[in-house]
C-alpha cells in the first residue's frame, strides 16, 4: 500500500500537493462556518442593548403607567414590554380627537421616572373604531413624543366625481 502511494506521489506530485492544499482550505472554511453559526446560537438576539434592564422593575412600571391612564375616553389599555420598548395600546372612544390622544399620552410620561424614560423607548398606539390607529413614539434619547401624520379624523371620501367609462 505504501509503495503504491509512493509511486502515485512520484508521478503526480503537483496534483497531490494541490489536493492537500484544497483539503486544508475546505477544513478551514468548514471550521469558519461552524464557529460562525455556533457563536450566533450562544448570543442573545438583542446583543448588548439590554444591559442594565434588570435594574428596572417592569411590573412596577406597568402599574404606574396603567394608573396614569384614568381618562374616561379610554375604553381599554394594554401595556407590554418587548426588549427595551414599552408598547402602550389604548382603545379610545371614536369621538376622541388626535389632540386629546396626544394630551393623554404626554401626561402619562410624568408617571415614570426620568431614569426610566432615559432607558426605555415608548410606542403609543391609540385605536378608535372606524379610524386608522394614531401612533406616536418616544425614543429614549429624546424628551418628546413624535406622532405619525397618517391618521385622519374623517372617514369620508375626498372623491366627488365618478369616473366615466
Secondary structure as UniProt FT lines:
FT   HELIX           2..11
FT   HELIX           13..42
FT   TURN            45..52
FT   HELIX           53..55
FT   HELIX           58..68
FT   TURN            72..73
FT   STRAND          74..82
FT   TURN            83..84
FT   STRAND          85..92
FT   TURN            94..95
FT   HELIX           98..108
FT   HELIX           109..111
FT   HELIX           114..119
FT   STRAND          121..128
FT   TURN            129..130
FT   STRAND          134..138
FT   TURN            140..141
FT   STRAND          146..147
//
